[in-house]
């Protein structure tokens, strides 16, 4: 079975296989890689001939699907377990369905429903803006495969808060460790020295600034929230609001003008501090993506929720599963579903890995080789589907899983694609199936000038390191196989 993500890609894959089978009737090619494809195609034709498959006349025998078509086929085979019954139509754009479900959820406030208090708290949080609350709920419904598994089980509220705050701490820890690794160790003490002096000047002036967190700091604190505050202070000191290196400083950053004092010694100290700052920025400016890493600290959340934030979250935990239930009612009334519902239906049809359905057992027997193209565009639900399709596989049993993708090309975030899943599979495999990572680097399409330009540009545009949590993908350079042309490539 071969799986890809668009009908066009599935058609191209089918076409290339049929072309190879047609070419197998001709003479042996000269190129080594073409000879290998030719020999494989001849073997396929011989095998198909023994079984009377007539592949050229019946190309639909080739098991090539889009992931959505595969999900739909699975739900059709197990209509009761998938929860669909008769197959509904799939809405390519379900935005209006999400909005209708959100509207129906909020209407329950007037009906005195048990969750009216949660709606009321959410409205108060958003300044009683009904339209905004409706839009936000609709947007959450479109992404429910990312969060529903986290909020559907009410569980113990204390445990849930601990779990979510642990996620915040992991995010914060990873980001701050990445920043610490990007910051040149030789410059850190000089940076802290300048920041301490600037913080003292600000404190003496009675000013408010994130730089005040640097007062007395001789090292980066071990405490996570204190470390976040320190890096925020350094970002305020070293960067403009847009994230560029700060070229000029003033009293607002803790650098009073030297002319502001008649004391010669004080004037010299103020000038020396400015000189130290300028040298420091010139030195730090030579370190690639350091400014971007430091600027990103400004978007990091605190390590814990305050009580008002948690009250809003608890209201959402109550409302969101109800909004999903309303969405199911809307689907039933309209006779339509979205791709996420079909994906979940397929998972229901296969059952859990430890309790597979008859369909899952049949597929486990039939599928021996599974290829997934464009794997960088996989979503959580699609990843779970692959885990269930391969749940019974064991090392050395002759079955193969082949995933192909380029995480730098991930484009389907709007379809809940998550490139972090590609990175996870690269490192840890899928379910019980270990994978051997292979990185392809040779570019057969573009001339050398183009390849070199892309390598140079994207090495600076993309981050320096992969990060599963944020879905950050580092640049992987290509090697040109075609010579450069005389005209400029770009």
PyMOL commands that set and color helices and strands:
alter all, ss='L'
color gray80, all
select helices_A, chain A and resi 7-23+32-51+59-61+67-77+79-82+95-107+116-125+130-142+144-151+157-182+185-204+210-214+224-238+251-253+258-260+264-284+290-299+307-334+339-350+358-366+375-377+380-389+407-409+413-415+419-428+448-461
alter helices_A, ss='H'
color red, helices_A
select strands_A, chain A and resi 2-4+64-66+89-90+336-337+351-352+355-356+369-372+400-403+442-447+479-482
alter strands_A, ss='S'
color yellow, strands_A
deselect
rebuild
show_as cartoon
